[in-house]
């Protein structure tokens, strides 16, 4: 039986609700990162998100867009999850 991923809902800047499945969560260099997918299918799109603090002191997640940071974090996730192939 397959293990189900945790499911979380994010709200975009436009107020749209988007559902993601958490594959892995890891603290790297004092920053909490999530590896999420947009579905539980084998060929799902994956995203790496970084936890930040908003102006109100609330924790929020944003997509990692910096190429160097994305490459470094994706390598760590790839090593942790040897059975999953990540493409950037």
C-alpha positions in Angstrom: 0.0 0.0 0.0 1.3 3.4 -0.9 2.0 6.0 1.8 -0.1 9.1 1.3 1.5 12.5 1.4 0.4 15.3 3.7 -1.8 17.8 1.8 -1.6 21.5 2.4 -3.5 24.4 0.9 -1.8 27.6 -0.2 -3.3 30.9 -1.2 -1.8 32.8 -4.1 -1.4 36.6 -4.1 -4.6 36.7 -6.2 -6.5 34.8 -3.4 -6.7 31.6 -5.4 -6.4 28.4 -3.3 -3.9 25.8 -4.5 -3.5 22.3 -3.1 0.0 20.8 -2.8 1.2 17.4 -1.5 4.2 17.5 0.8 6.9 15.0 -0.3 9.6 16.1 2.1 10.3 18.8 4.7 13.9 19.7 5.7 15.7 22.5 7.6 18.7 23.6 5.6 21.0 26.4 6.8 18.4 27.5 9.3 15.7 27.8 6.7 12.7 25.4 6.5 12.1 24.0 2.9 9.3 22.0 1.5 9.4 19.7 -1.5 5.8 19.7 -2.8 3.9 18.3 -5.8 0.7 19.4 -7.5 -0.7 15.9 -7.5 0.1 12.4 -6.2 0.6 11.1 -9.8 4.1 9.7 -10.7 4.7 12.5 -13.3 3.6 15.4 -11.1 5.2 18.9 -11.2 7.4 19.5 -8.1 8.2 22.8 -6.4 10.6 23.7 -3.7 9.2 26.3 -1.2 11.0 28.3 1.5 9.5 29.4 4.8 9.6 33.1 5.3 8.1 35.5 7.9 5.6 38.1 6.6 5.2 41.7 7.9 2.8 40.4 10.7 5.4 37.9 11.9 3.4 35.0 10.4 5.2 32.1 8.7 4.5 32.0 5.0 6.0 29.9 2.2 7.2 31.2 -1.1 8.5 29.3 -4.2 12.3 29.2 -4.5 13.2 31.1 -7.7 17.0 31.8 -7.2 18.8 29.3 -9.5 21.7 28.7 -7.1 19.5 28.2 -4.1 17.1 26.0 -6.1 20.0 23.8 -7.4 21.6 23.4 -4.0 18.3 22.5 -2.2 17.1 20.2 -5.0 20.4 18.2 -4.8 19.8 17.7 -1.1 16.2 16.6 -1.7 17.4 14.2 -4.5 19.9 12.6 -2.1 17.3 12.2 0.6 14.8 10.7 -1.8 16.9 8.4 -4.0 13.8 6.8 -5.5 12.5 10.1 -6.8 13.9 11.8 -9.9 13.8 15.6 -9.7 14.2 17.7 -12.8 14.7 21.5 -12.5 
